Structure formats: C-alpha cells, structure tokens
C-alpha cells in the first residue's frame, strides 16, 4: 500500500502546483475542468478498482 500512497501524494503535490500556475495565468476554467475530469474519470474508478477488485489484503483497524 505504501507505494500507492507515495505515488498519490507525489502526484497530488504536482497537481496543486500546476493548478496554482493555471490560476496565475488566468486559466481558471481550464484548471477547474482538469480537476473535475481527473477526479471523476480517473480518481474514482481507480479507487473503486483498488478497493473492491484487487486482492491486496490490506489490514484495517477495527
């Protein structure tokens, strides 16, 4: 699980920087569309696949 968490954290940091650059350039609409598309078309399907269809056997605190 740690490699997935590390990759997610790294990519989230890059996304935050690029979103700030887009806002600074006056491309607010482009940044909003990219965020929406990446979240709904990439993030949620990846989360569902990793949560329910892989056999990673993650331990949870119960």
Secondary structure, DSSP 8 states (H G I E B T S, - for coil): -HHHHHHHHHHHHHHHHHHHHHHHTT-HHHHHHHHHHIIIIIIHHHHHHHHHS---------
